[in-house]
Amino acid sequence: MELEEALQAALEGDEAAFRSLYRDVQPRLLRYLRAMVGADADDVASDAWLQIARDLRTFQGDYDRFRGWTTRIARNRAIDHLRKAGRRPGVSLPVEELPEPISVRDTETDALERLSTEQAVALIAGLPRDQAEAVLLRVVVGLDAKEAGRVLGKRAGSVRTAAYRGLRRLAQTLDERPNGSPREGGSEGGR
């Protein structure tokens, strides 16, 4: 079933269609949440999906907007979780691999092709928060700048700029290291 069709069917109460949407969105959502809340990503994602299922009947829009809507809900749950925990995001690394970038850009290709998944997420998590979230939403979740801006409450141009700066910073970090590999012992970067 095509995802647009699955969305329409899910809005009409079709559980199988909702499962199709879940299977498509969940892996990217988990990668995003792992960079935000670390090992608690599964719990936060579960809370987010409960809200998504409960509020689905109020959703209006196409599949791209649905992905942004689910990501915004997950982000809000992650922020709530971090506030409740009283701590900054941890750097717990996912096992899954990052998907291919949505569009081919020299900076993205240069930065992400040289890294394993764990190293990439550790480096992304080490970026300033606005840059890290922009890179995660654009590259990992696959949202366009407009939808990522809706998730973050920013203009599309601000998201594009933050993502560009984050990717440039990643490329520079890799260029400074021997063989383009991250140093042992975790990530670095300004927060």
Stockholm file with secondary structure:
# STOCKHOLM 1.0

chainA/1-191         MELEEALQAALEGDEAAFRSLYRDVQPRLLRYLRAMVGADADDVASDAWLQIARDLRTFQGDYDRFRGWTTRIARNRAIDHLRKAGRRPGVSLPVEELPEPISVRDTETDALERLSTEQAVALIAGLPRDQAEAVLLRVVVGLDAKEAGRVLGKRAGSVRTAAYRGLRRLAQTLDERPNGSPREGGSEGGR
#=GR chainA/1-191 SS CCHHHHHHHHHTTCHHHHHHHHHHHHHHHHHHHHHHHGGGHHHHHHHHHHHHHHHGGGCCSCHHHHHHHHHHHHHHHHHHHHHHHTSCCCCCCCSSCCCCCSSCCHHHHHHHHTSCHHHHHHHHHTSCHHHHHHHIIIIIICCCHHHHHHHHTSCHHHHHHHHHHHHHHHHHHHHTSGGGCCCSSSCCCCC
#=GC SS_cons         CCHHHHHHHHHTTCHHHHHHHHHHHHHHHHHHHHHHHGGGHHHHHHHHHHHHHHHGGGCCSCHHHHHHHHHHHHHHHHHHHHHHHTSCCCCCCCSSCCCCCSSCCHHHHHHHHTSCHHHHHHHHHTSCHHHHHHHIIIIIICCCHHHHHHHHTSCHHHHHHHHHHHHHHHHHHHHTSGGGCCCSSSCCCCC
//
